[in-house]
């Protein structure tokens, strides 16, 4: 009877929902998103490296979204591409974004770099900033910060603050009619949208 019970339990257990995050970085982003995983959330977070050019990152996501990951958008699964502005042209970024939209792939662009998301946990940035200055500022708050280091523990309590600050930047750019997914949106990061997507999916799973 015990075995029958467990087999029925396994059979009817609700499958985990998936959030695939195709990253530009091989370590920093992947370490951070892996650090967001929690037990019994009902959500499987799967960060992977998918190239360094926006077009290649989106293509990587498109080619594997069904063949490897079996994404079910109707059930709440999501697939995101997280990359930096870097030296990419506006046309490179726009073309990748437009193609992603046709496949229901979301873009989490950081301008100038992913570390801006970390910095917003500690400080509101409102003026245009370079990658070098983001890193310099970040080290004033996390003195032993090194690229690729797992720093989730130092950011956890400041997550809601970072989300609010990132949203404020978006509001400013939108008032100025600046395209968010472009080189022109410095400083900004859409990583908060990905974080909120994960949070909402976890909450939805708890209710069902």
N, C-alpha and C positions, 0 to 999 in steps of 0.2 A: 504494500500500500504506500509505503514511504517513497519508493521509487516512482510509482505512478503519479503521486502528488507532485514530486519534483519535475517529472517530465511534462506534466500539464502546466506547471508554473513556468517552465522554460518556454513552452509552446505559446503561451498567451502573454508572456512578458512583452511590454511595449518596446519596440526597437529604439535604440538611441538615435536622436536626431544628430545630424552632422553639420559642422561648420568647417569648411575647407578654406584655408588661408594660404594662397600662393604668394610667396614673399620674394622680394628682390635680394635681401640679405640672406646669407647662409647660416648665420648664428644669432646675431642680435635680436632680430624680429622673431625668429623661431624659438629662441630661449624665452622671450617675453610671452609669446602666445601659449607656449607649453606651460608656463607658470600660471596661466589663467584656469587651467583644468582643475575641476573639483570633483570629488567622489559623489556619486549618487545624484548628479545634476541632471542626468538624462540627456546630456549634450556632449557629443564627442568633438573636441577641438583638434583639428588636424592641420598644423602648419607645415608647409613644404617649400623648398627652394625651387623657383621656376624660371630662372634666367635673370638677366640684368636690364634688358630693354623692355619697355612697356608692351610692345607688340608681342614679344616672345613670352612674356609672363601671362598675358591674356590668352595667347594661343595654347600654352601649356595647360591652363585651366580648362579651356574649351575641349581640348583633345581627351582629357582624363575625367571630366565631370561625370560622364556616364559609363565609360569603359572600365574605369578603375574604382570610382567612388559611388556610383549609382545614386546620384543626387535626386531627391524628390522634393521639388519646390513646393508642391501642394501640401506636403506634410510639415513644411517649415525649415527644411534644410537650406543652407546658404553657401555660396561660394564667392570668395572675395579675393581681390588682388591688391596687395599692399606694396607700394613702391614709392621712391622719392622722385622729386623733380630732377635732381642731378643736372646733367648737361643736355637732357632731352629737350627737343624743340616743342613748341606749342602744337605743331601739327602731329608730331609723334604721340604726344599725350592725348590729344583730341581724337585721333584715329583709333587708338587703343580703347579709349573710353566709349566711343560710338559703337565699336564692334562688341565690346563687353555688354553694352545695354541690350543688344539684339539677342544675347545668349542668357540674359538674366544674371549676369556676373556683375558684382558690385566692385567699385574702386575705392580704396582707402589711400588717397594720395597724401604725402607729407611734403611740405614746402618750407624750408629747403631740404629737410632730412627727417628721418624717423625719430631721431633723438629729441626733436622739438616736442613730441608727445610726452617724453619723459620730463623735459624742462617745464612744461605747463603744469605738472604736478606741484612744482615749487614756486613758479613765478609767472605772472601774466606778461606775455610778450606782445607788444602792439606795433612795433616798428620793424621794418624790413631787417632781416638778419641773415648772416652767412652761416654755412655749415660749421666753419671754424669757430665762429662766435657762439653758436649753439653749444658746441662741445666745451668751450671755455666756461660758459655760464653754468652748464650742468655740473662741472667739476667743482664749482664753488658751493654747491649744495650736497653733492655726493663726492667727497674728496678722493675716495679710492675708486671712482668709476673708471672702468676700462671698457672699451668697445667689446661687445660679445658677452659681457658679464651678466649674470642673472641678478637683476635688481628688483624683482617684483616685491620682495619683502619691504623695501624702502619706499615703495610707491602705493601700496595697497590702501592705506588710510587716507590717501589724498586723491583717490580716483574720481570721486564726485566733483572735486575742485577742478581737476584737469578737464573733465567733460564740460563744465560750465565755462571755463576759459576758452576752450576750443570752439564752443558754440558762439561765444562773444566775437571771436575773430571772424566766424562765418557771417554773422550779422553785419559786421563792419564792411566786409567785402561785398556783401549783397546790396547794402545801401549805396556803395560806390559802383555798383553794377560790374563788379569784377568777377570773371569766370573762376569758380573755385577749382575746377580741374584744369589748371593751366599754370604756366610759369609766373603769371601775374599775381597769384594769390599769396605771395610771401608777406607775412608768416601765416601759415594755416596747416592744419592736419585733419583729415577726415577719419582718423583711427577711432575717434570717439563714436562714430556711427557704427563701426564694427563692434565695439565694446557694448553699445546699447543693444545691438542686434542679438548678441550672445546673452545678455542679461534678460531680454524679453523672451527669448526662446526657453531659457531655464525656468522663468516664471510661468510660462505657458504650460510647460511639462509638469510643473508642480500642481497646477489646477486640474489636470486631467488624470 
